[in-house]
């Protein structure tokens, strides 16, 4: 019973409104990987990934960045 987040629908609204620059800024500060995956599902369902390749690249890059293990400095 997974529920899609409000964040993904708000970013989708930005993209549909033609403000992909603001959407990419929001994607870069995405809260979690799950939120980005929900956004990609919504974009795929609306056929917007092909129309906005820069948004597609940004979401893929941020999923990879948030999924990667963090590098920590030794104390």
Protein Blocks (a to p, Z undefined) as FASTA:
>chain_A
ZZcdfklmmmmmmmmnopamlmmmmmmmgfblmlmmmmmmmmmmnopmmmmmmlmmmmmm
mmmmmmpccddddZZ
